[in-house]
């Protein structure tokens, strides 16, 4: 812990980067023959959780999912790569960005993987008693990482404004 902030030393964006890969199988599909959205959501949560735990140095739990965009369907046999990194940090919370790319089993000659989903999740680092604990500040390493930091702050402002508006509405009933 640093003396003046009580927080662990900062870490570069690259420290949290995680990649998970898996092949989609017949147990992953829905009634339409494509991979079920819930399977994709779990895969996204798994890779985001690994990035949050790596950055925070311990247990981190999902607090919210800001957005999941399903861009292309996945099918049995597709090799899917999930990439995650911490984009932004608060005192105990972190936004993790995730991108899923697919290599189609029936089009292996295609040069570029297909982006099939993107997501933004918020995690909170917790201690052994389940209480929030401080996380290292994430240090953006590139202009792209700095842009992700700024966009994460916009999403946070919107999330907090939406929560406050809902609470005001409920208290006025």
N, CA, C and O of each residue as an XYZ file, in Angstrom:
692
protein
N       0.850     -1.186      0.000
C       0.000      0.000      0.000
C       0.892      1.245      0.000
O       1.922      1.299      0.673
N       0.469      2.224     -0.764
C       1.208      3.472     -0.739
C       0.768      4.272      0.482
O      -0.397      4.237      0.880
N       1.721      4.991      1.066
C       1.441      5.686      2.320
C       0.352      6.733      2.221
O      -0.521      6.791      3.088
N       0.377      7.572      1.178
C      -0.531      8.714      1.136
C      -1.930      8.369      0.639
O      -2.859      9.138      0.882
N      -2.117      7.250     -0.044
C      -3.456      6.954     -0.563
C      -4.091      5.719      0.056
O      -5.308      5.554     -0.029
N      -3.311      4.856      0.671
C      -3.852      3.619      1.206
C      -4.186      2.615      0.107
O      -4.826      1.596      0.363
N      -3.746      2.909     -1.124
C      -4.021      2.033     -2.260
C      -2.741      1.329     -2.689
O      -1.638      1.838     -2.488
N      -2.905      0.152     -3.281
C      -1.727     -0.530     -3.822
C      -1.096      0.318     -4.927
O      -1.762      1.188     -5.488
N       0.175      0.078     -5.246
C       0.827      0.832     -6.325
C       0.080      0.646     -7.652
O      -0.507     -0.405     -7.909
N       0.115      1.697     -8.489
C      -0.587      1.642     -9.770
C      -0.006      0.546    -10.664
O       1.130      0.107    -10.487
N      -0.827      0.119    -11.635
C      -0.414     -0.914    -12.581
C      -0.760     -0.459    -13.992
O      -1.777      0.204    -14.195
N       0.078     -0.808    -14.973
C      -0.233     -0.440    -16.358
C      -1.406     -1.266    -16.892
O      -1.705     -2.353    -16.398
N      -2.051     -0.718    -17.904
C      -3.197     -1.396    -18.513
C      -2.854     -2.828    -18.906
O      -3.645     -3.746    -18.688
N      -1.684     -3.010    -19.482
C      -1.292     -4.333    -19.962
C      -1.216     -5.396    -18.882
O      -1.309     -6.588    -19.176
N      -1.048     -4.980    -17.639
C      -0.948     -5.947    -16.540
C      -2.208     -6.796    -16.424
O      -2.141     -7.975    -16.074
N      -3.358     -6.192    -16.719
C      -4.631     -6.897    -16.522
C      -5.078     -7.696    -17.739
O      -6.045     -8.452    -17.649
N      -4.404     -7.550    -18.869
C      -4.893     -8.189    -20.102
C      -4.920     -9.706    -19.992
O      -3.956    -10.343    -19.567
N      -6.076    -10.267    -20.398
C      -6.294    -11.715    -20.343
C      -6.937    -12.151    -21.644
O      -7.761    -11.433    -22.212
N      -6.556    -13.336    -22.116
C      -7.200    -13.948    -23.280
C      -7.634    -15.351    -22.895
O      -6.841    -16.127    -22.361
N      -8.890    -15.677    -23.164
C      -9.398    -17.037    -23.019
C      -9.921    -17.471    -24.376
O     -10.468    -16.662    -25.125
N      -9.753    -18.740    -24.693
C     -10.252    -19.266    -25.965
C     -10.981    -20.571    -25.727
O     -10.638    -21.340    -24.829
N     -12.006    -20.810    -26.557
C     -12.720    -22.080    -26.487
C     -13.427    -22.347    -27.805
O     -13.727    -21.433    -28.573
N     -13.683    -23.611    -28.042
C     -14.426    -24.033    -29.218
C     -15.877    -24.222    -28.802
O     -16.156    -24.884    -27.802
N     -16.800    -23.647    -29.562
C     -18.215    -23.797    -29.283
C     -18.665    -25.208    -29.688
O     -18.304    -25.710    -30.752
N     -19.459    -25.831    -28.816
C     -19.889    -27.216    -29.052
C     -21.410    -27.309    -29.116
O     -22.117    -26.322    -28.913
N     -21.895    -28.503    -29.400
C     -23.340    -28.733    -29.540
C     -24.107    -28.400    -28.258
O     -25.282    -28.041    -28.332
N     -23.479    -28.510    -27.096
C     -24.190    -28.194    -25.846
C     -24.368    -26.686    -25.655
O     -25.105    -26.261    -24.766
N     -23.697    -25.871    -26.484
C     -23.759    -24.418    -26.359
C     -24.878    -23.782    -27.175
O     -25.152    -22.592    -27.016
N     -25.532    -24.559    -28.052
C     -26.468    -23.943    -28.997
C     -27.892    -23.835    -28.461
O     -28.303    -24.571    -27.564
N     -28.632    -22.887    -29.046
C     -30.036    -22.686    -28.712
C     -30.914    -23.392    -29.744
O     -30.410    -24.144    -30.578
N     -32.199    -23.158    -29.692
C     -33.133    -23.809    -30.615
C     -32.948    -23.383    -32.067
O     -33.447    -24.046    -32.976
N     -32.244    -22.297    -32.289
C     -32.042    -21.774    -33.642
C     -30.735    -22.260    -34.270
O     -30.433    -21.927    -35.416
N     -29.963    -23.047    -33.521
C     -28.725    -23.588    -34.052
C     -27.520    -22.688    -33.901
O     -26.449    -22.984    -34.431
N     -27.686    -21.587    -33.179
C     -26.544    -20.714    -32.896
C     -26.247    -20.776    -31.401
O     -27.063    -21.258    -30.615
N     -25.081    -20.288    -31.022
C     -24.682    -20.344    -29.616
C     -25.606    -19.450    -28.786
O     -25.873    -18.301    -29.140
N     -26.076    -19.999    -27.692
C     -26.994    -19.313    -26.778
C     -26.320    -18.072    -26.193
O     -25.149    -18.108    -25.817
N     -27.078    -16.975    -26.123
C     -26.554    -15.731    -25.566
C     -26.037    -15.884    -24.152
O     -25.064    -15.233    -23.773
N     -26.677    -16.739    -23.362
C     -26.227    -16.958    -21.985
C     -24.848    -17.596    -21.913
O     -24.077    -17.306    -20.999
N     -24.535    -18.456    -22.861
C     -23.204    -19.074    -22.929
C     -22.167    -17.993    -23.212
O     -21.095    -17.966    -22.606
N     -22.503    -17.106    -24.141
C     -21.592    -16.015    -24.488
C     -21.427    -15.079    -23.291
O     -20.317    -14.634    -23.001
N     -22.526    -14.778    -22.595
C     -22.461    -13.894    -21.430
C     -21.574    -14.471    -20.335
O     -20.800    -13.744    -19.713
N     -21.684    -15.774    -20.099
C     -20.833    -16.404    -19.076
C     -19.363    -16.344    -19.468
O     -18.498    -16.079    -18.633
N     -19.087    -16.594    -20.747
C     -17.711    -16.532    -21.235
C     -17.146    -15.115    -21.052
O     -15.997    -14.948    -20.645
N     -17.964    -14.103    -21.356
C     -17.559    -12.713    -21.166
C     -17.289    -12.438    -19.686
O     -16.277    -11.826    -19.348
N     -18.178    -12.882    -18.807
C     -18.003    -12.662    -17.368
C     -16.753    -13.375    -16.853
O     -16.040    -12.842    -16.003
N     -16.487    -14.576    -17.364
C     -15.291    -15.321    -16.945
C     -14.010    -14.568    -17.280
O     -13.146    -14.399    -16.419
N     -13.882    -14.115    -18.529
C     -12.649    -13.440    -18.932
C     -12.523    -12.086    -18.245
O     -11.422    -11.684    -17.869
N     -13.649    -11.372    -18.076
C     -13.608    -10.082    -17.385
C     -13.218    -10.269    -15.921
O     -12.451     -9.476    -15.374
N     -13.742    -11.310    -15.292
C     -13.395    -11.597    -13.899
C     -11.921    -11.912    -13.729
O     -11.305    -11.513    -12.741
N     -11.353    -12.630    -14.694
C      -9.916    -12.939    -14.629
C      -9.086    -11.661    -14.736
O      -8.099    -11.503    -14.017
N      -9.480    -10.743    -15.633
C      -8.751     -9.476    -15.772
C      -8.872     -8.640    -14.496
O      -7.889     -8.054    -14.042
N     -10.081     -8.583    -13.915
C     -10.288     -7.808    -12.686
C      -9.491     -8.388    -11.524
O      -8.885     -7.643    -10.753
N      -9.487     -9.710    -11.395
C      -8.730    -10.354    -10.316
C      -7.234    -10.120    -10.493
O      -6.516     -9.861     -9.527
N      -6.775    -10.214    -11.738
C      -5.344     -9.990    -11.999
C      -4.969     -8.566    -11.617
O      -3.982     -8.354    -10.913
N      -5.746     -7.586    -12.074
C      -5.407     -6.194    -11.786
C      -5.477     -5.896    -10.288
O      -4.595     -5.238     -9.736
N      -6.536     -6.387     -9.636
C      -6.743     -6.040     -8.224
C      -5.898     -6.878     -7.273
O      -5.745     -6.526     -6.103
N      -5.351     -7.976     -7.765
C      -4.514     -8.825     -6.926
C      -5.292     -9.726     -6.001
O      -4.765    -10.149     -4.972
N      -6.533    -10.033     -6.335
C      -7.338    -10.912     -5.491
C      -8.765    -11.004     -5.994
O      -9.049    -10.747     -7.164
N      -9.645    -11.372     -5.101
C     -11.035    -11.594     -5.468
C     -11.709    -10.307     -5.933
O     -11.578     -9.250     -5.315
N     -12.436    -10.432     -7.045
C     -13.235     -9.329     -7.567
C     -14.544     -9.932     -8.060
O     -14.547    -10.987     -8.695
N     -15.644     -9.266     -7.770
C     -16.965     -9.786     -8.122
C     -17.656     -8.844     -9.097
O     -17.417     -7.637     -9.094
N     -18.522     -9.421     -9.936
C     -19.271     -8.638    -10.906
C     -20.279     -7.759    -10.170
O     -21.088     -8.255     -9.385
N     -20.227     -6.454    -10.426
C     -21.176     -5.521     -9.822
C     -22.265     -5.150    -10.817
O     -23.429     -5.008    -10.441
N     -21.895     -4.993    -12.079
C     -22.893     -4.673    -13.110
C     -22.321     -4.972    -14.481
O     -21.110     -5.055    -14.683
N     -23.244     -5.129    -15.408
C     -22.870     -5.262    -16.808
C     -23.492     -4.062    -17.495
O     -24.714     -3.949    -17.586
N     -22.643     -3.166    -17.977
C     -23.147     -1.956    -18.619
C     -23.719     -2.250    -19.995
O     -24.752     -1.699    -20.376
N     -23.056     -3.107    -20.729
C     -23.484     -3.328    -22.101
C     -22.869     -4.608    -22.638
O     -21.695     -4.897    -22.405
N     -23.675     -5.365    -23.356
C     -23.171     -6.461    -24.172
C     -23.794     -6.278    -25.542
O     -25.016     -6.215    -25.678
N     -22.955     -6.193    -26.544
C     -23.443     -6.086    -27.918
C     -23.106     -7.385    -28.641
O     -21.938     -7.739    -28.796
N     -24.144     -8.085    -29.080
C     -23.975     -9.299    -29.878
C     -23.952     -8.855    -31.335
O     -24.971     -8.404    -31.859
N     -22.810     -8.975    -31.988
C     -22.639     -8.422    -33.330
C     -22.820     -9.450    -34.439
O     -23.305     -9.121    -35.522
N     -22.437    -10.682    -34.173
C     -22.536    -11.771    -35.152
C     -22.869    -13.048    -34.395
O     -22.435    -13.214    -33.255
N     -23.633    -13.958    -35.004
C     -23.923    -15.224    -34.324
C     -22.696    -16.138    -34.296
O     -21.845    -16.097    -35.184
N     -22.633    -16.957    -33.256
C     -21.616    -18.003    -33.155
C     -22.275    -19.337    -33.454
O     -23.472    -19.517    -33.227
N     -21.483    -20.271    -33.967
C     -22.018    -21.587    -34.314
C     -21.113    -22.677    -33.761
O     -19.977    -22.422    -33.361
N     -21.630    -23.869    -33.747
C     -20.849    -25.029    -33.318
C     -19.583    -25.097    -34.159
O     -19.629    -24.944    -35.380
N     -18.466    -25.324    -33.506
C     -17.187    -25.450    -34.174
C     -16.381    -24.173    -34.237
O     -15.179    -24.219    -34.498
N     -17.013    -23.031    -34.004
C     -16.269    -21.777    -34.034
C     -15.272    -21.737    -32.871
O     -15.599    -22.103    -31.742
N     -14.068    -21.290    -33.168
C     -13.061    -21.055    -32.135
C     -13.191    -19.598    -31.728
O     -13.011    -18.698    -32.548
N     -13.506    -19.367    -30.454
C     -13.774    -18.012    -29.967
C     -12.676    -17.597    -28.998
O     -12.310    -18.339    -28.087
N     -12.161    -16.388    -29.221
C     -11.146    -15.799    -28.352
C     -11.775    -14.610    -27.632
O     -12.365    -13.739    -28.271
N     -11.653    -14.570    -26.320
C     -12.165    -13.461    -25.520
C     -10.977    -12.679    -24.968
O     -10.099    -13.238    -24.310
N     -10.965    -11.385    -25.245
C      -9.891    -10.497    -24.802
C     -10.472     -9.514    -23.796
O     -11.516     -8.912    -24.048
N      -9.802     -9.347    -22.654
C     -10.305     -8.431    -21.621
C      -9.160     -7.624    -21.043
O      -8.012     -8.068    -21.006
N      -9.505     -6.417    -20.589
C      -8.549     -5.595    -19.857
C      -9.306     -4.604    -18.990
O     -10.442     -4.238    -19.289
N      -8.667     -4.179    -17.920
C      -9.227     -3.133    -17.068
C      -9.018     -1.805    -17.788
O      -7.894     -1.444    -18.137
N     -10.125     -1.080    -18.005
C     -10.076      0.215    -18.690
C     -10.000      1.391    -17.727
O      -9.423      2.429    -18.050
N     -10.583      1.227    -16.541
C     -10.743      2.333    -15.605
C     -10.801      1.761    -14.200
O     -11.263      0.638    -13.996
N     -10.324      2.548    -13.220
C     -10.428      2.133    -11.822
C     -10.938      3.281    -10.969
O     -10.608      4.448    -11.183
N     -11.753      2.906     -9.997
C     -12.153      3.823     -8.942
C     -11.379      3.427     -7.693
O     -10.247      2.953     -7.786
N     -11.979      3.618     -6.535
C     -11.325      3.245     -5.286
C     -11.293      1.730     -5.118
O     -10.253      1.151     -4.807
N     -12.448      1.095     -5.327
C     -12.519     -0.370     -5.211
C     -13.148     -1.011     -6.445
O     -13.212     -2.236     -6.543
N     -13.611     -0.195     -7.382
C     -14.278     -0.732     -8.573
C     -13.397     -0.576     -9.809
O     -12.473      0.236     -9.849
N     -13.722     -1.387    -10.815
C     -12.971     -1.405    -12.067
C     -13.937     -1.638    -13.214
O     -14.849     -2.457    -13.104
N     -13.744     -0.921    -14.320
C     -14.466     -1.279    -15.530
C     -13.551     -2.155    -16.374
O     -12.377     -1.847    -16.583
N     -14.124     -3.259    -16.854
C     -13.384     -4.181    -17.715
C     -14.060     -4.197    -19.076
O     -15.275     -4.374    -19.174
N     -13.269     -4.013    -20.122
C     -13.759     -4.113    -21.488
C     -13.437     -5.488    -22.047
O     -12.364     -6.037    -21.795
N     -14.376     -6.041    -22.809
C     -14.201     -7.381    -23.391
C     -14.545     -7.323    -24.878
O     -15.503     -6.668    -25.288
N     -13.736     -8.027    -25.675
C     -14.003     -8.201    -27.101
C     -13.905     -9.686    -27.428
O     -12.912    -10.333    -27.095
N     -14.937    -10.228    -28.081
C     -14.924    -11.626    -28.533
C     -14.702    -11.669    -30.034
O     -15.364    -10.961    -30.793
N     -13.766    -12.505    -30.454
C     -13.495    -12.718    -31.868
C     -13.645    -14.190    -32.174
O     -13.342    -15.046    -31.343
N     -14.119    -14.478    -33.383
C     -14.374    -15.857    -33.786
C     -13.572    -16.219    -35.029
O     -13.427    -15.426    -35.960
N     -13.063    -17.432    -35.010
C     -12.490    -18.032    -36.209
C     -13.495    -19.085    -36.644
O     -13.724    -20.065    -35.934
N     -14.090    -18.884    -37.800
C     -15.107    -19.791    -38.308
C     -14.462    -21.098    -38.747
O     -13.487    -21.097    -39.498
N     -15.010    -22.206    -38.277
C     -14.445    -23.517    -38.600
C     -14.553    -23.823    -40.085
O     -13.723    -24.551    -40.630
N     -15.569    -23.273    -40.747
C     -15.757    -23.579    -42.169
C     -15.121    -22.543    -43.090
O     -15.260    -22.621    -44.310
N     -14.417    -21.565    -42.495
C     -13.753    -20.537    -43.300
C     -12.356    -20.266    -42.749
O     -11.982    -19.113    -42.533
N     -11.601    -21.308    -42.526
C     -10.291    -21.154    -41.893
C      -9.310    -20.369    -42.740
O      -8.303    -19.883    -42.225
N      -9.582    -20.237    -44.025
C      -8.667    -19.498    -44.890
C      -8.819    -17.988    -44.756
O      -7.964    -17.239    -45.227
N      -9.905    -17.527    -44.114
C     -10.069    -16.088    -43.922
C      -8.972    -15.574    -43.000
O      -8.636    -16.215    -42.004
N      -8.419    -14.416    -43.337
C      -7.254    -13.928    -42.606
C      -7.588    -13.313    -41.248
O      -6.854    -13.524    -40.282
N      -8.682    -12.555    -41.158
C      -8.963    -11.840    -39.915
C     -10.116    -12.483    -39.157
O     -11.152    -12.797    -39.743
N      -9.935    -12.679    -37.849
C     -11.064    -13.155    -37.042
C     -12.207    -12.135    -37.087
O     -11.987    -10.948    -37.325
N     -13.410    -12.615    -36.858
C     -14.620    -11.805    -36.895
C     -14.978    -11.364    -35.478
O     -15.088    -12.201    -34.583
N     -15.162    -10.056    -35.263
C     -15.598     -9.569    -33.949
C     -17.072     -9.934    -33.801
O     -17.907     -9.512    -34.602
N     -17.388    -10.727    -32.768
C     -18.753    -11.223    -32.595
C     -19.485    -10.593    -31.411
O     -20.714    -10.643    -31.356
N     -18.758    -10.006    -30.468
C     -19.412     -9.377    -29.318
C     -18.428     -8.441    -28.621
O     -17.213     -8.634    -28.667
N     -18.991     -7.424    -27.975
C     -18.211     -6.539    -27.107
C     -19.018     -6.324    -25.830
O     -20.242     -6.462    -25.825
N     -18.323     -5.988    -24.755
C     -19.018     -5.800    -23.480
C     -18.201     -4.926    -22.539
O     -16.979     -4.824    -22.646
N     -18.927     -4.296    -21.608
C     -18.314     -3.522    -20.527
C     -18.949     -3.973    -19.224
O     -20.172     -3.959    -19.079
N     -18.104     -4.375    -18.272
C     -18.572     -4.862    -16.983
C     -17.883     -4.089    -15.870
O     -16.762     -3.611    -16.040
N     -18.550     -3.969    -14.739
C     -17.965     -3.330    -13.567
C     -17.770     -4.398    -12.503
O     -18.686     -5.161    -12.194
N     -16.568     -4.441    -11.948
C     -16.223     -5.364    -10.870
C     -15.826     -4.575     -9.640
O     -15.338     -3.449     -9.740
N     -16.038     -5.175     -8.476
C     -15.596     -4.597     -7.212
C     -14.658     -5.610     -6.556
O     -14.980     -6.793     -6.442
N     -13.505     -5.127     -6.132
C     -12.555     -5.971     -5.403
C     -13.045     -6.107     -3.974
O     -13.454     -5.128     -3.351
N     -12.999     -7.339     -3.455
C     -13.461     -7.562     -2.085
C     -12.393     -8.289     -1.271
O     -11.544     -8.993     -1.818
N     -12.455     -8.102      0.038
C     -11.536     -8.779      0.943
C     -12.146    -10.092      1.435
O     -13.200    -10.510      0.956
N     -11.490    -10.731      2.379
C     -11.939    -12.035      2.878
C     -13.309    -11.966      3.554
O     -14.012    -12.974      3.629
N     -13.695    -10.782      4.049
C     -15.002    -10.611      4.693
C     -16.078    -10.163      3.707
O     -17.222     -9.930      4.097
N     -15.718    -10.043      2.445
C     -16.681     -9.613      1.437
C     -16.871     -8.113      1.360
O     -17.814     -7.641      0.725
N     -15.994     -7.360      1.992
C     -16.073     -5.896      1.978
C     -15.194     -5.349      0.849
O     -14.152     -5.925      0.536
N     -15.620     -4.231      0.239
C     -14.786     -3.629     -0.816
C     -13.399     -3.299     -0.295
O     -13.228     -2.879      0.849
N     -12.413     -3.499     -1.160
C     -11.029     -3.173     -0.807
C     -10.410     -2.327     -1.917
O     -10.854     -2.392     -3.063
N      -9.397     -1.539     -1.593
C      -8.789     -0.657     -2.596
C      -8.126     -1.447     -3.724
O      -7.593     -2.537     -3.516
N      -8.175     -0.863     -4.930
C      -7.503     -1.455     -6.090
C      -6.442     -0.495     -6.598
O      -6.540      0.713     -6.382
N      -5.433     -1.023     -7.269
C      -4.433     -0.128     -7.862
C      -5.065      0.740     -8.951
O      -5.970      0.297     -9.659
N      -4.592      1.958     -9.078
C      -4.995      2.806    -10.195
C      -4.443      2.168    -11.461
O      -3.300      1.712    -11.475
N      -5.243      2.130    -12.528
C      -4.745      1.605    -13.796
C      -4.107      2.768    -14.568
O      -4.685      3.850    -14.671
N      -2.914      2.528    -15.104
C      -2.179      3.532    -15.881
C      -2.318      3.220    -17.369
O      -1.750      2.234    -17.837
N      -3.054      4.028    -18.120
C      -3.139      3.806    -19.560
C      -1.747      3.868    -20.191
O      -0.923      4.713    -19.839
N      -1.509      2.949    -21.135
C      -0.178      2.851    -21.754
C      -0.114      3.408    -23.165
O       0.967      3.500    -23.746
N      -1.255      3.778    -23.722
C      -1.270      4.241    -25.110
C      -2.432      5.218    -25.290
O      -3.300      5.312    -24.422
N      -2.455      5.935    -26.397
C      -3.611      6.793    -26.678
C      -4.926      5.999    -26.730
O      -5.967      6.509    -26.315
N      -4.891      4.780    -27.226
C      -6.104      3.945    -27.254
C      -6.565      3.665    -25.829
O      -7.754      3.768    -25.531
N      -5.621      3.307    -24.938
C      -5.978      3.055    -23.538
C      -6.509      4.312    -22.862
O      -7.426      4.231    -22.045
N      -5.943      5.483    -23.193
C      -6.439      6.738    -22.632
C      -7.872      7.003    -23.094
O      -8.698      7.482    -22.317
N      -8.166      6.692    -24.358
C      -9.528      6.835    -24.868
C     -10.487      5.909    -24.152
O     -11.614      6.294    -23.842
N     -10.043      4.681    -23.886
C     -10.891      3.730    -23.149
C     -11.180      4.242    -21.751
O     -12.302      4.110    -21.261
N     -10.167      4.835    -21.094
C     -10.347      5.410    -19.759
C     -11.431      6.493    -19.792
O     -12.346      6.488    -18.969
N     -11.318      7.431    -20.762
C     -12.292      8.525    -20.853
C     -13.701      7.996    -21.144
O     -14.672      8.466    -20.550
N     -13.818      7.026    -22.048
C     -15.132      6.454    -22.355
C     -15.712      5.725    -21.143
O     -16.922      5.757    -20.917
N     -14.853      5.072    -20.367
C     -15.314      4.398    -19.150
C     -15.862      5.414    -18.148
O     -16.848      5.136    -17.467
N     -15.238      6.577    -18.053
C     -15.746      7.617    -17.163
C     -17.125      8.104    -17.612
O     -17.983      8.396    -16.778
N     -17.340      8.193    -18.922
C     -18.654      8.589    -19.446
C     -19.693      7.540    -19.073
O     -20.787      7.879    -18.621
N     -19.352      6.258    -19.263
C     -20.300      5.194    -18.890
C     -20.600      5.242    -17.398
O     -21.743      5.032    -16.993
N     -19.593      5.516    -16.577
C     -19.806      5.605    -15.124
C     -20.740      6.755    -14.783
O     -21.654      6.594    -13.974
N     -20.514      7.924    -15.397
C     -21.399      9.069    -15.149
C     -22.838      8.734    -15.518
O     -23.761      9.081    -14.781
N     -23.040      8.069    -16.644
C     -24.395      7.690    -17.062
C     -25.009      6.671    -16.110
O     -26.194      6.752    -15.785
N     -24.205      5.717    -15.666
C     -24.696      4.685    -14.742
C     -25.149      5.339    -13.428
O     -26.220      5.020    -12.912
N     -24.337      6.248    -12.893
C     -24.685      6.913    -11.638
C     -25.885      7.844    -11.804
O     -26.740      7.915    -10.921
N     -25.954      8.558    -12.928
C     -27.095      9.454    -13.173
C     -28.381      8.647    -13.303
O     -29.419      9.062    -12.788
N     -28.332      7.509    -13.976
C     -29.520      6.651    -14.119
C     -29.958      6.132    -12.755
O     -31.149      6.130    -12.442
N     -28.994      5.691    -11.941
C     -29.326      5.197    -10.596
C     -29.979      6.291     -9.766
O     -30.983      6.052     -9.094
N     -29.400      7.510     -9.813
C     -29.954      8.622     -9.038
C     -31.359      8.989     -9.523
O     -32.240      9.249     -8.704
N     -31.579      9.013    -10.821
C     -32.903      9.347    -11.363
C     -33.942      8.314    -10.939
O     -35.070      8.672    -10.599
N     -33.573      7.057    -10.955
C     -34.501      6.000    -10.531
C     -34.812      6.137     -9.043
O     -35.967      6.005     -8.636
N     -33.792      6.400     -8.230
C     -34.022      6.568     -6.791
C     -34.915      7.785     -6.509
O     -35.779      7.726     -5.634
N     -34.711      8.888     -7.247
C     -35.583     10.056     -7.069
C     -37.024      9.726     -7.444
O     -37.961     10.118     -6.748
N     -37.192      9.013     -8.532
C     -38.538      8.613     -8.963
C     -39.212      7.738     -7.913
O     -40.378      7.952     -7.582
N     -38.496      6.769     -7.396
C     -39.078      5.862     -6.396
C     -39.422      6.592     -5.105
O     -40.426      6.276     -4.466
N     -38.615      7.553     -4.718
C     -38.903      8.261     -3.462
C     -40.043      9.261     -3.619
O     -40.596      9.728     -2.623
N     -40.402      9.595     -4.858
C     -41.495     10.549     -5.070
C     -42.859      9.877     -5.166
O     -43.876     10.559     -5.295
N     -42.891      8.573     -5.107
C     -44.183      7.872     -5.217
C     -45.032      8.017     -3.996
O     -46.139      7.482     -3.947
